[in-house]
Amino acid sequence: MTVLICIPCLLCGGTEMQTLNLAQALLTCGHKVVILCYFEYLPEIVAQFNDIGSQVICLSPSGKRTHGLRMIKHLYKGINNVINKIKPQVVHVQYMTPGAIPILLLRLLGINNIIATIHTTADIYSSLRIVHFIQRYCVRSFNCVTKTAERSFFNNTHLYTTDIQLQKRNHFTLYNCLSQAIDPITTPRKDHPIRTIGFVGRLEKIKGADLVIPAFASGYKENRQLRLLIVGDGSLRSFMQKQSQQLQVADRIEWAGMQQQTQLQTFYDRIDLLLIPSRSEGFGLTALEGMARGCIVLAAQVGGLCELIEEEQSGLLHIPEDIDDMVRCIKRVVGNQKLRNYFAERAVLRARQFDFKQYSILVNSLHCKFI
């Protein structure tokens, strides 16, 4: 079977990493996989997809994004050429902006077996009318990455299992999985003091990056042994550096910059307490990766993080955008060795529930039901 996976960009985001898992899962069952990238891409990310055996087609050689009518013409011409060339049996669309337009074009071109996956919750959309239209009339299956996400779009959930009988139109929860680049540790960290607080992700407001340094600075006032490791880059970096100077903690912060997925495990292993203060999060891949490596995770109580992290079991959740609550949780973890041991052990067990093998079984089951 030939599967076409459509995605707007191939950059260093969680959606791209989960698309890599999707491609690899399909390849393990002998399917031919072609990745169609509409706009921006990084050569190193394209190389990762090529290395696993999928074929990448980039519609924009320059990687520049177009808009309006030019974008529609760009997508129509590119998608039409690829469809005629490879004749896919199933097309999987990653529902990122633009999400609806490629699906409508695929239907116009006669493609019936379309699966769409959305990697966020509904809180980023001002209206859900187009999503509901796409789900009801255009795709065979509209997948969400957590029950929380699915409920936010459709008010109910259907966890996908291999024995489900498909209807004409469907929506499911099909969980993401742990990245293949991250190996769950075999022995959880025990009796490990909190020395390094970490943040891994884009330095953007949606990820709560502006909250990290104020929270760290408050914790540092009471424990002068703490340091902060920031892995990632983005538009808030200069702002955050000014924060660190104003709060007099600049010399306690290491800026590691953006790292490739294959390098992240090394950084997770240096982090004792991982902060994820996102304002919106569909799944929470960073949380899962940190948990797999034995980090204690403190995350905002938003989106898929509430489902992924079992409160008071495999980590802690704080009130969104509440620095005081973040600091309270930091102090609680730093000062309680027994609690840290418990969280570290439970975190690794929880991460193992999202393994690639089970994900691959579910993904291939769903795709094969459309043949």
Secondary structure, DSSP 8 states (H G I E B T S, - for coil): -EEEEEES-BSSSHHHHHHHHHHHHHHHTT-EEEEEE-S-B-HHHHHHHHHTT-EEEES-TT-----HHHHHHHHHHHHHHHHHHH--SEEEEE--SS-HHHHHHHHHTT---EEEEE-S-GGG-S--HHHHHHHHHT-SEEEESSHHHHHHHHSS--B--TT----SSEEEE------TT----SS---S----EEEEES--SGGGTHHHHHHHHHHHHHH-TT-EEEEE---TTHHHHHHHHHHTT-GGGEEEEE---GGGHHHHHTT-SEEEE--S--SS-HHHHHHHHTT-EEEEES-TTHHHHS-BTTTBEEE-TT-HHHHHHHHHHHHT-HHHHHHHHHHHHHHHGGG-HHHHHHHHHHHHHTT-
